[in-house]
Amino acid sequence: MDSLLPGAALLVLAVAMVASTTDRRSKTLERRLGRLERKIDLLLAHAGVEEPQDPRMAEIDELLTRGKKIQAIKVHRELTGSGLAEAKEAVERRMR
């Protein structure tokens, strides 16, 4: 029984290291993707090109005019696959 303890501890440590590395990689990729999206937005704005909107964005706007912000966030998440914080921020930008 005592011989299993060091092996189990080593396994737990290895899993923790892999999880930590994966988390750091995903955060790095998220930051890089965010920078790329901002650059593309700037290029489109400079060229005077508007990104085509999905017709369901009109549904989000309609929900916002009726004061249904939470439902608008839900629809945005379904449409874009974004997380809660990202969808909330995007919907709040549409409200301005």
ZAMARLUM-521615 format. One line per field, with one value per residue (C-alpha): residue number from 1; residue in one letter; x, y, z. Coordinates in steps of 0.02 Angstrom, whole numbers, padded with zeros to 5 digits. Each point is the difference from the previous one (the first is absolute). Example, Ala and Ser with C-alpha at 12.3 -4.5 7.8 and 13.67 -1.06 7.14 Angstrom:
BEGIN
k	(1 | 2);
r	(A | S);
xx	(00615 | 00069);
yy	(-00225 | 00172);
zz	(00390 | -00033);
//
This chain:
BEGIN
k	(1 | 2 | 3 | 4 | 5 | 6 | 7 | 8 | 9 | 10 | 11 | 12 | 13 | 14 | 15 | 16 | 17 | 18 | 19 | 20 | 21 | 22 | 23 | 24 | 25 | 26 | 27 | 28 | 29 | 30 | 31 | 32 | 33 | 34 | 35 | 36 | 37 | 38 | 39 | 40 | 41 | 42 | 43 | 44 | 45 | 46 | 47 | 48 | 49 | 50 | 51 | 52 | 53 | 54 | 55 | 56 | 57 | 58 | 59 | 60 | 61 | 62 | 63 | 64 | 65 | 66 | 67 | 68 | 69 | 70 | 71 | 72 | 73 | 74 | 75 | 76 | 77 | 78 | 79 | 80 | 81 | 82 | 83 | 84 | 85 | 86 | 87 | 88 | 89 | 90 | 91 | 92 | 93 | 94 | 95 | 96);
r	(M | D | S | L | L | P | G | A | A | L | L | V | L | A | V | A | M | V | A | S | T | T | D | R | R | S | K | T | L | E | R | R | L | G | R | L | E | R | K | I | D | L | L | L | A | H | A | G | V | E | E | P | Q | D | P | R | M | A | E | I | D | E | L | L | T | R | G | K | K | I | Q | A | I | K | V | H | R | E | L | T | G | S | G | L | A | E | A | K | E | A | V | E | R | R | M | R);
xx	(00000 | 00142 | 00083 | -00151 | 00004 | 00153 | -00067 | -00171 | 00078 | 00107 | -00154 | -00096 | 00148 | 00013 | -00186 | 00012 | 00149 | -00091 | -00155 | 00103 | 00092 | -00163 | -00078 | 00149 | -00004 | -00185 | 00019 | 00143 | -00103 | -00149 | 00108 | 00073 | -00172 | -00064 | 00144 | -00033 | -00185 | 00039 | 00121 | -00127 | -00132 | 00121 | 00040 | -00184 | -00038 | 00146 | -00056 | -00180 | -00060 | -00141 | -00008 | -00159 | -00120 | -00090 | -00189 | -00020 | 00091 | -00163 | -00083 | 00126 | -00037 | -00187 | 00024 | 00102 | -00134 | -00123 | 00119 | 00039 | 00188 | 00021 | -00093 | 00106 | 00157 | -00066 | -00037 | 00172 | 00083 | -00100 | 00042 | 00186 | 00049 | 00077 | 00015 | -00112 | 00116 | 00039 | -00184 | -00048 | 00133 | -00053 | -00184 | 00041 | 00098 | -00154 | -00104 | 00104);
yy	(00000 | 00120 | -00036 | 00071 | 00168 | 00074 | -00060 | 00076 | 00164 | 00003 | -00032 | 00142 | 00117 | -00048 | 00031 | 00169 | 00049 | -00049 | 00096 | 00154 | -00005 | -00021 | 00147 | 00112 | -00050 | 00036 | 00170 | 00042 | -00052 | 00101 | 00156 | -00027 | -00027 | 00158 | 00101 | -00072 | 00041 | 00180 | 00017 | -00068 | 00119 | 00145 | -00055 | -00017 | 00170 | 00080 | -00079 | 00053 | -00179 | -00056 | -00177 | -00084 | -00028 | -00159 | 00024 | -00062 | 00155 | 00090 | -00117 | 00057 | 00182 | -00034 | -00082 | 00149 | 00124 | -00100 | 00007 | -00186 | 00010 | -00174 | -00082 | 00101 | -00066 | -00178 | 00022 | 00077 | -00150 | -00122 | 00095 | 00028 | -00137 | 00132 | -00010 | 00092 | 00147 | 00024 | -00008 | 00123 | 00122 | -00017 | 00026 | 00152 | 00072 | -00022 | 00095 | 00158);
zz	(00000 | 00045 | -00167 | -00094 | 00087 | -00090 | -00168 | 00032 | 00056 | -00158 | -00107 | 00084 | -00026 | -00184 | -00029 | 00086 | -00109 | -00160 | 00053 | 00042 | -00167 | -00096 | 00093 | -00039 | -00184 | -00016 | 00084 | -00118 | -00150 | 00062 | 00016 | -00174 | -00074 | 00085 | -00074 | -00172 | 00011 | 00050 | -00146 | -00122 | 00068 | -00026 | -00178 | -00043 | 00074 | -00094 | -00164 | 00032 | -00011 | 00113 | 00060 | -00060 | 00143 | 00038 | -00014 | 00179 | 00061 | -00040 | 00126 | 00130 | -00039 | 00014 | 00170 | 00057 | -00053 | 00107 | 00148 | -00004 | 00022 | 00074 | -00143 | -00123 | 00084 | -00014 | -00186 | -00028 | 00086 | -00108 | -00158 | 00030 | 00122 | 00112 | 00188 | 00121 | 00033 | -00185 | -00049 | 00138 | -00059 | -00182 | 00042 | 00106 | -00147 | -00109 | 00129 | -00022);
//
